[in-house]
Amino acid sequence: MRYFFITAVVLLLDQISKWFILHRMSLYESIPLWDGVFYITSHRNRGAAFGILQDQQWLFITVTSIVIVGIIVYLIRLKGREPLMGWSLALILSGAIGNLIDRVRMGEVVDFLDFRLINYPIFNVADSAIVIGVGIMIWITLRNPQAETEEQDAVVGEAGERS
């Protein structure tokens, strides 16, 4: 399926960028790309977004694993009928897997994208994919909530017919 290809490409980009940060930069080293605005900063996060729930790795690993399985099942059942939803889920899936790999391998997530102009927490490609994917999902839902509900019912109905 094309959505799993999208997932693989974004996941590869995430892991290559994190490898580069881990092997080419010291922890907390910062390289200005646009002085005062955007930096590449080697940082680690043992929590969730904005540093909440620090050191709750088993919680993150468990919840993320469940989410990953759920998204894969939904993508398989979707069968390309709603392409934008497929893109959304593929992005969320790639981000979830990317950060899960870090948590399992190192017990923390490698972050490096540092927008200082708006004083935003440092993040990574996986985080970006999740935020973009969720944004697309919200847009789809707000655009036409009735059509989305009907489509989900159709997917669930087909799954029940196969049982």
C-alpha positions in Angstrom: 0.0 0.0 0.0 1.2 3.5 -0.8 0.5 4.7 2.8 3.0 2.2 4.2 5.5 3.5 1.6 4.9 7.1 2.9 5.4 5.8 6.4 8.7 4.2 5.5 10.0 7.3 3.7 9.2 9.6 6.6 10.5 7.1 9.2 13.7 6.8 7.2 14.1 10.6 7.2 13.5 10.7 10.9 16.0 8.0 11.7 18.7 9.4 9.4 18.3 12.9 10.9 18.5 11.5 14.4 21.6 9.4 13.6 23.3 12.5 12.2 22.6 14.4 15.4 23.7 11.6 17.6 27.0 11.0 15.7 27.9 14.5 14.6 26.9 16.7 17.5 27.6 16.8 21.2 24.6 16.9 23.5 23.3 20.5 23.8 25.5 21.7 20.9 23.7 24.2 18.9 24.3 25.3 15.3 22.5 28.5 14.2 21.0 28.2 10.7 19.2 31.6 11.0 20.6 33.5 13.9 18.0 34.3 16.5 15.3 32.2 14.7 16.2 28.6 13.9 19.0 26.3 15.2 19.9 22.7 15.1 20.3 21.8 18.7 21.2 18.4 20.0 18.7 17.6 22.8 17.1 14.6 24.5 13.6 14.2 25.9 12.7 11.5 28.4 9.0 12.7 28.5 6.2 13.6 26.1 5.4 16.8 24.3 6.7 19.9 26.2 8.6 17.6 28.5 5.6 16.3 30.4 5.5 12.8 32.1 9.3 12.6 32.3 10.8 9.1 32.7 7.5 7.3 32.0 9.0 5.1 29.2 6.9 2.0 29.8 3.7 4.1 29.6 4.9 5.7 26.3 6.1 2.3 24.9 2.8 0.6 25.8 0.4 3.4 24.5 2.5 4.0 21.4 2.5 0.2 20.5 -1.3 0.1 20.9 -1.7 3.2 18.7 0.6 1.8 16.0 -1.4 -1.5 15.8 -4.6 0.5 15.6 -3.4 2.7 12.8 -2.1 -0.2 10.8 -5.4 -2.0 11.1 -7.3 1.1 10.2 -5.0 1.8 7.2 -5.6 -1.8 5.9 -9.3 -1.5 6.3 -9.3 2.0 4.6 -8.1 0.5 1.3 -7.4 3.9 -0.2 -11.0 5.1 -0.1 -10.1 8.3 1.7 -6.6 9.3 0.5 -6.2 12.4 2.7 -7.1 10.3 5.8 -4.5 7.7 4.6 -1.8 10.4 4.4 -2.8 11.6 7.8 -2.5 8.2 9.4 0.7 7.4 7.5 2.3 10.5 8.9 1.1 9.8 12.5 2.3 6.2 12.1 5.8 7.2 10.9 6.1 9.6 13.8 4.9 7.1 16.4 7.3 4.5 15.2 10.2 6.9 14.9 9.9 8.1 18.5 9.2 4.5 19.7 12.4 3.3 18.2 14.3 6.0 20.2 12.5 5.1 23.5 13.2 1.4 23.1 16.8 1.8 22.0 17.9 4.7 24.2 15.2 5.4 26.8 14.8 8.9 25.4 13.9 10.7 22.2 16.4 12.7 20.1 15.2 16.2 19.4 17.0 18.8 17.4 14.7 21.3 15.5 15.0 24.5 17.6 12.8 27.5 16.7 13.8 30.2 19.1 11.9 33.1 17.5 8.7 31.7 19.0 10.4 30.0 22.0 9.0 26.6 21.1 10.2 23.3 22.6 12.9 21.5 20.6 11.4 18.7 18.4 12.2 16.3 15.6 11.0 14.9 12.3 8.8 12.3 14.0 7.1 15.0 16.1 6.5 17.1 13.0 4.9 14.1 11.1 2.6 13.5 14.0 1.5 17.2 14.3 1.0 17.5 10.5 -0.9 14.1 10.5 -3.2 15.2 13.3 -3.7 18.6 11.7 -4.8 16.9 8.5 -7.2 14.6 10.5 -8.7 17.6 12.3 -9.1 19.4 8.9 -10.9 16.4 7.4 -13.2 16.1 10.4 -14.1 19.8 10.4 -14.5 20.0 6.6 -17.2 17.3 6.5 -17.8 15.5 9.8 -20.9 13.6 8.5 -19.0 12.1 5.5 -16.2 11.0 7.8 -18.6 9.2 10.1 -20.3 7.5 7.2 -17.0 6.4 5.9 -15.9 5.0 9.2 -19.2 3.1 9.5 -18.6 1.6 6.0 -15.1 0.5 6.9 -16.3 -1.1 10.2 -19.3 -2.7 8.3 -17.0 -4.3 5.8 -14.8 -5.7 8.5 -17.8 -7.2 10.1 -19.0 -8.8 6.9 -15.7 -10.6 6.4 -15.9 -12.2 9.9 
